[in-house]
Amino acid sequence: MRKARGGYADLGLLCSAASAYLCLNETHRNERNIMAYQEVTQANIVLNQEIAATGRFFAGIGAWFGQIAQNMAMASEGQRRVNQVHALQDLSDDQLKRLNIRRDDIVHHVFGDLYHI
């Protein structure tokens, strides 16, 4: 570079080169930011998929426990009816007559609403 009157003659060229370097550096930084954003976006997608899968897993467990509770309630209701049959069978014929139930109709009386027998 040549000196001209205490300064650089190619100062404009130097400024252009510095500006180009800064512009290139800014472009490179933007590209890195875009890549980082894409990686974060992909990580969020994977995380959201894992959260959804976890939610489905726990929903399945909840449904399973719900089914167990329903089965226990049905078993409890069935046991209540069986106990009622046993209690009616333990009654004497006179007591059954007062209830208007024949001994042969005890099961029908207890389970008739379920099986229409």
N, C-alpha and C positions, 0 to 999 in steps of 0.2 A: 504494500500500500504506500501511496505517496503522501507526503505531508504537504499541506497547502495552507499557508498563513496560520500556523499554529494549530491546525485541526487536520482531520483526515479528509482527503478528497473523496474517498469511497465510503463516506459515512452513510450515505443513502443505501449503498449496497450492504453495508454491515447491518443497518436497521432492517433491511429486507430479509437478510439471512436470519437475524434474530427473530423477526416476526414469523417467518416460515417455521423456524424451530419451535417457537411457542405454539403456533397453530398446529403443527404436527404433534407436539406433546399433548395439547388439549384434545386432539382427535384420538390419540392413543388412550388418554385417560377416559374419554367418553366410551370408547370401545370396551375398556376394562369395566367401566360402570355398567354397560349394557350386558356384558357377559356375567357379571356378578348378579345383576337383576334377574337374568334368565335362570341362573343357578338357584337363586332364592325362590323364584317362581316355581321351578321344578321341584324343589324341596317342599314347598308348601302344597303342591299337588299331591306328592307322595304322602305327606303328613295327613292331608285331608282324607286320602284314600284309606290310610291306616286307621284314622279316627272313625271313619264310616264302618270299616270292617270290625273294629272294636265295639262300636255301637250295635252292630248286627249280632255280634257274639253275645253281648250282655242281654240283648233283647231275646235271643234264643234261650239263654239261661233263665231269664224271667218267665218266658213261656213255659219252660220245663217245670219250674217251681209252681207256676199257676196250674198246670195240669195235675201235678201231685196234690195240690190243695183241693182241686175239684174232685179228684179220685177219692181223697180222704173224706170229703163231704158226702160223696155218694155212698161210700162204704159206711159212714156213720149213719146215714139215712137208712140204708139197707139193714144195718144192725139194729136200729131202732124198731124197724118193722118186724124183724125176726124176734126181738124181745117181746114185742106186742103179741105176736102169734103164741109164743111160749106162755105168756101171762094169761091169754085167753084159754089156752089148752089146759092150764092148771085150774081153771074155774070148774065148779061142779055143773052138772046139767041144769040144775035149778037156777043157778046164777046166770048161765048163758041164756036160759029161757027168758029171764027178766030183761036181758039185754036184746032180746029178739034175734039171737044168733044161734043157728044150729051148729053142732060140733063139726059137721062136715063142711060148713061154710066159713070157718074161721079164716083160712088162707084167702079165700075170695073176699071176705070182708076187709082184711088188712091190705091185700095187694090189688084189689079190684080196680082202683083208679089208675094203676100202672099198666096192667096187662089186660084189662077188660075181659076177665074170665068169668 
